[in-house]
């Protein structure tokens, strides 16, 4: 997979939590916005629940673990999913404590693990790679926390 993208703050951010999403070069919408547009009619109830959780995180609760299905990827990669209850939709993300969440993409999920659903597997694997790149840049001091927000070099290129 060869791609370039930026991690950008999205308008859903607030005083308790900052939300970011991934935006690939040449695309007008972030991965989160593509997810919203795809499911706003197709699965509006489950999407509404996810958006309600995000609103609560932003305004009152922060990104507490109880909102997420934790450890959807590996224990060390921060990949988790919204919502943390029965739902046909999964929105995959990277959670950094209670203060920051990078929203990726997702899709519909039935019974069984996400690995059984190609679109979900693709989203999780992308977030795992992004998590690895972020940790490397944090170690190299190219990305840092400033006033509870991600700062620094948030432009990435994946070459394989």
Secondary structure by P-SEA (a helix, b strand, c coil): ccccccccccccccccbbbbbbbcccccccaaaaaaaacccccaaaaaaaaaaaaaaaccccccccccccccccccccccccccccccbbbbbbbccccbbbbbbbcccccccccccaaaaaaaaaaaaaaaaaaaaaaaccccccccccccccbbbbcc
